[in-house]
Amino acid sequence: MSEPAHTDKLSVTIPSDVAAELRSRAGRGNVSAYVTDALIRQLEHDRLGDLLSELAETHGPVTEEELARARAEWPHP
């Protein structure tokens, strides 16, 4: 059996309607896992934003020409 992950118990306050939808989507026994997954995605998003800011500071903002070139190379569905 693998070692359990280290965890911290937190208390958060969220609007009742959000809590109700959370329970509906995650099920009462899976709320912690659902919230953990959502937080991991948000933290990844935040770190990506930090990287983009750092790159813009180092290399300057992305130009419209660079954006157009990247969009042209991006596969379209």
ABEGO torsion letter per residue (X at the ends): XBBBBBBBBBBBBBBAAAAAAAAAAAEAAAAAAAAAAAAAAAAAAAAAAAAAAAAAAAAEBBBAAAAAAAAAABBBX
